[in-house]
Amino acid sequence: MSDKARILFDALDLDQDGALTRAEVIGALRAKGPTLAARGVIPVWGVGDDDAASALFDQADQNGDRVLSFEEFAALVDRRFGW
């Protein structure tokens, strides 16, 4: 798993509990997405609206527990963003 996935996960994990909720992903991408894209942490095209962030969450949540572990998150973003 890439270092970029870890950096992005940590940026989205607003409460720093080691897991991502749907609300964290949507809220953090809304608030931090443009800055993360400008720093090269996430591709510019990867910053979408709330629906895109929610869809990303659904794709990553492989076990359906409505919480993303780093492993679930990294597997998706590494593939999706070509890391």
BALOBA-1460 file (C-alpha; in Angstrom, 3 decimals):
// residues 83
<rec num="1" residu="m" x="0.000" y="0.000" z="0.000"/>
<rec num="2" residu="s" x="1.274" y="3.396" z="-0.907"/>
<rec num="3" residu="d" x="2.544" y="6.187" z="1.293"/>
<rec num="4" residu="k" x="0.084" y="8.490" z="-0.493"/>
<rec num="5" residu="a" x="-2.805" y="6.318" z="0.673"/>
<rec num="6" residu="r" x="-1.585" y="6.636" z="4.271"/>
<rec num="7" residu="i" x="-1.230" y="10.424" z="3.987"/>
<rec num="8" residu="l" x="-4.717" y="10.734" z="2.507"/>
<rec num="9" residu="f" x="-6.262" y="8.374" z="5.075"/>
<rec num="10" residu="d" x="-4.708" y="10.322" z="7.943"/>
<rec num="11" residu="a" x="-5.946" y="13.619" z="6.457"/>
<rec num="12" residu="l" x="-9.495" y="12.267" z="6.231"/>
<rec num="13" residu="d" x="-9.486" y="10.646" z="9.680"/>
<rec num="14" residu="l" x="-10.735" y="13.762" z="11.444"/>
<rec num="15" residu="d" x="-11.055" y="12.178" z="14.889"/>
<rec num="16" residu="q" x="-7.780" y="10.240" z="14.507"/>
<rec num="17" residu="d" x="-9.347" y="6.941" z="15.610"/>
<rec num="18" residu="g" x="-7.819" y="4.858" z="12.816"/>
<rec num="19" residu="a" x="-11.094" y="4.360" z="10.933"/>
<rec num="20" residu="l" x="-13.129" y="6.430" z="8.496"/>
<rec num="21" residu="t" x="-16.866" y="6.964" z="8.651"/>
<rec num="22" residu="r" x="-18.943" y="8.156" z="5.705"/>
<rec num="23" residu="a" x="-19.383" y="11.550" z="7.403"/>
<rec num="24" residu="e" x="-15.618" y="11.915" z="7.851"/>
<rec num="25" residu="v" x="-14.894" y="11.092" z="4.215"/>
<rec num="26" residu="i" x="-17.545" y="13.486" z="2.905"/>
<rec num="27" residu="g" x="-16.726" y="16.291" z="5.337"/>
<rec num="28" residu="a" x="-12.968" y="16.023" z="5.030"/>
<rec num="29" residu="l" x="-13.005" y="15.863" z="1.231"/>
<rec num="30" residu="r" x="-15.306" y="18.882" z="1.163"/>
<rec num="31" residu="a" x="-13.092" y="20.851" z="3.543"/>
<rec num="32" residu="k" x="-9.630" y="19.591" z="2.627"/>
<rec num="33" residu="g" x="-9.989" y="18.178" z="-0.901"/>
<rec num="34" residu="p" x="-8.811" y="21.238" z="-2.845"/>
<rec num="35" residu="t" x="-5.821" y="21.724" z="-0.541"/>
<rec num="36" residu="l" x="-4.907" y="18.034" z="-0.741"/>
<rec num="37" residu="a" x="-5.132" y="18.206" z="-4.542"/>
<rec num="38" residu="a" x="-2.966" y="21.334" z="-4.640"/>
<rec num="39" residu="r" x="-0.336" y="19.550" z="-2.527"/>
<rec num="40" residu="g" x="-0.444" y="16.518" z="-4.834"/>
<rec num="41" residu="v" x="-1.850" y="14.177" z="-2.200"/>
<rec num="42" residu="i" x="-4.934" y="13.424" z="-4.294"/>
<rec num="43" residu="p" x="-5.464" y="13.899" z="-8.028"/>
<rec num="44" residu="v" x="-7.480" y="17.000" z="-8.885"/>
<rec num="45" residu="w" x="-10.077" y="14.805" z="-10.597"/>
<rec num="46" residu="g" x="-10.358" y="12.820" z="-7.350"/>
<rec num="47" residu="v" x="-11.967" y="15.754" z="-5.555"/>
<rec num="48" residu="g" x="-15.665" y="15.391" z="-6.235"/>
<rec num="49" residu="d" x="-18.929" y="16.375" z="-4.655"/>
<rec num="50" residu="d" x="-20.636" y="14.719" z="-1.690"/>
<rec num="51" residu="d" x="-22.177" y="12.037" z="-3.921"/>
<rec num="52" residu="a" x="-18.757" y="11.107" z="-5.337"/>
<rec num="53" residu="a" x="-17.282" y="10.926" z="-1.826"/>
<rec num="54" residu="s" x="-20.174" y="8.737" z="-0.692"/>
<rec num="55" residu="a" x="-19.713" y="6.446" z="-3.702"/>
<rec num="56" residu="l" x="-15.985" y="6.172" z="-2.919"/>
<rec num="57" residu="f" x="-16.893" y="5.153" z="0.619"/>
<rec num="58" residu="d" x="-19.347" y="2.502" z="-0.595"/>
<rec num="59" residu="q" x="-16.809" y="1.033" z="-3.010"/>
<rec num="60" residu="a" x="-14.141" y="0.830" z="-0.306"/>
<rec num="61" residu="d" x="-16.361" y="-0.661" z="2.433"/>
<rec num="62" residu="q" x="-15.803" y="-4.261" z="1.427"/>
<rec num="63" residu="n" x="-17.097" y="-5.882" z="4.591"/>
<rec num="64" residu="g" x="-20.182" y="-3.657" z="4.824"/>
<rec num="65" residu="d" x="-19.582" y="-2.493" z="8.398"/>
<rec num="66" residu="r" x="-19.996" y="1.192" z="7.432"/>
<rec num="67" residu="v" x="-16.464" y="1.990" z="8.649"/>
<rec num="68" residu="l" x="-13.313" y="1.982" z="6.534"/>
<rec num="69" residu="s" x="-10.115" y="0.480" z="7.821"/>
<rec num="70" residu="f" x="-6.868" y="1.709" z="6.325"/>
<rec num="71" residu="e" x="-6.558" y="-1.549" z="4.392"/>
<rec num="72" residu="e" x="-9.997" y="-1.177" z="2.783"/>
<rec num="73" residu="f" x="-9.348" y="2.462" z="1.954"/>
<rec num="74" residu="a" x="-5.835" y="1.922" z="0.586"/>
<rec num="75" residu="a" x="-6.878" y="-0.996" z="-1.615"/>
<rec num="76" residu="l" x="-9.398" y="1.223" z="-3.390"/>
<rec num="77" residu="v" x="-7.457" y="4.476" z="-3.674"/>
<rec num="78" residu="d" x="-4.227" y="2.782" z="-4.751"/>
<rec num="79" residu="r" x="-6.152" y="1.129" z="-7.598"/>
<rec num="80" residu="r" x="-8.371" y="4.095" z="-8.442"/>
<rec num="81" residu="f" x="-5.646" y="6.747" z="-8.399"/>
<rec num="82" residu="g" x="-2.948" y="4.507" z="-9.899"/>
<rec num="83" residu="w" x="-0.605" y="4.654" z="-6.920"/>
